[in-house]
Amino acid sequence: MDSLDSFWMPFTPNRAFKAKPKLLAQASGMYYTSHDGRQILDATSGLWCVNAGHGRRQIVEAIQKQAAVMDFAPTFNMGHPLAFEFTEKLSGIMPFDLKRIFLTNSGSEAADTALKIALAYQRMRGQGAKTRLIGRERAYHGVGFGGISVGGIVRNRMTFGTLLTGVDHLPHTHGLPENLFSKGEPEHGADLADALERIVALHDASTIAAVIVEPVAGSTGVLVPPKGYLQRLRTICDKHDILLIFDEVITGFGRLGAAFGADWFGVRPDMICMAKGITNAAVPMGAVAVSNRIHDTFMQASETPIELFHGYTYSGHPLACAAGIATLDIYAEDGLFARAASLAEYWQDAIHSLRDARHVIDIRNLGLVGGIELEPRPGAATARALEVFDRCYDKGLLIRVTGDIIALSPPLIVEKDQIDTMVAIIRDALQDTP
Ligand SMILES: Cc1ncc(COP(=O)(O)O)c(C=O)c1O
């Protein structure tokens, strides 16, 4: 490799990275191998996505085979069997009546697709004034204009103009002092969902199409919803005829110890966005699962032959479908969602054992997700966490940091001794960091 100049890296301090690059060269099971030949234990499933562990033979072979049989086929007004086979299989694990699948290539596209379906659905059923979209503070729904509009991360929004109009935000669910060091769902704060009533009172329900939330907000530092919060959101949405969209790009595919967050919380959304674990990240893919009711409205009420003017060249790409089928087979054959559930308590105890570690001011968890919040260094927010990240990497552990929060999400194949190793390295790294 001659130069690092050409690749403008995403969500990266390019200048700092290129001065001290970290390059990964191989991956297998729970480990990456760095370009200088070190084994790096993966505590983040790559980027919350390699849920079945790296380099799964079944997935590799499925992709190789499909690449040789048919590299690409369009899905606009044409089809190929794998896209139908894959969505049929995926539909089989979707909760409630979310059985109709629209395919995208990423989580960002899934979020934008769901928002567009919500708007088109309202119009299709004669509720064309319902155009407002409600997101939440500290939400991440990818980087499309729809996603950043309903998202709640100021730096992802502030430099990109006025974004979508007619968007409002719920308050985030974090920060109640009585919820510090909660194990699993925090006890307090279900009433934060009542903010939706205030938004309805302000704008009127007749103008609101949909609410979108992550069941557990991942990217802004593992914000687990208070007990009863999501149920309450559902009730308020029902009361005012508002769609509820769950963005499960992170919480999908076993991360919480059930197929989807909707299963885990027992709350029925009208749509689920997914990506990442859908193909174990081996080929990019995303999807939106839509309730039969929404889908059927399009099929019955559309006045144009094409019911939804939306789609991507690569919606249902053959390689992604092949990877997706193999991935769903692995999840089922290895019982990985149940495995995540059975490890959740061990995981909880392990990461909460860091309560007395240096700089730690909060810890939270659900399923195989963990967030460890550090006291920010005065006048230098994020600096401490970034140093901890570097130290962990030097000690052979890949973690993820967001702000001053360590966010952990190991592959669902993780062993207990590997969880112990993760916790020990993080403790050491915290200790060594001023
Ligand atoms: C909840 C959520 N939605 C959407 C996205 C965006 O996905 P992608 O990066 O595949 O576009 C992410 C990525 O982390 C996410 O966590």
The ligand as a Tripos MOL2 file, in Angstrom:
@<TRIPOS>MOLECULE
LIG
   16    16     1     0     0
SMALL
NO_CHARGES

@<TRIPOS>ATOM
      1 C1        -30.2590    2.5200   14.2850 C.3       1 LIG1
      2 C2        -29.4710    2.7570   13.0360 C.ar      1 LIG1
      3 N1        -30.0880    3.1430   11.9240 N.ar      1 LIG1
      4 C3        -29.4320    3.3360   10.7790 C.ar      1 LIG1
      5 C4        -28.0690    3.1490   10.7160 C.ar      1 LIG1
      6 C5        -27.3530    3.4160    9.4330 C.3       1 LIG1
      7 O1        -26.9310    2.2410    8.8320 O.3       1 LIG1
      8 P1        -25.8790    2.3010    7.6460 P.3       1 LIG1
      9 O2        -24.5880    2.7740    8.2040 O.co2     1 LIG1
     10 O3        -25.8520    0.8800    7.1380 O.co2     1 LIG1
     11 O4        -26.4220    3.2370    6.6070 O.co2     1 LIG1
     12 C6        -27.3820    2.7300   11.8430 C.ar      1 LIG1
     13 C7        -25.9330    2.5150   11.8010 C.2       1 LIG1
     14 O5        -25.2840    2.3200   12.8030 O.2       1 LIG1
     15 C8        -28.0950    2.5430   13.0350 C.ar      1 LIG1
     16 O6        -27.4820    2.1790   14.1690 O.3       1 LIG1
@<TRIPOS>BOND
     1     1     2 1
     2     2     3 ar
     3     2    15 ar
     4     3     4 ar
     5     4     5 ar
     6     5     6 1
     7     5    12 ar
     8     6     7 1
     9     7     8 1
    10     8     9 2
    11     8    10 1
    12     8    11 1
    13    12    13 1
    14    12    15 ar
    15    13    14 2
    16    15    16 1
@<TRIPOS>SUBSTRUCTURE
     1 LIG1         1 GROUP 0 **** ****
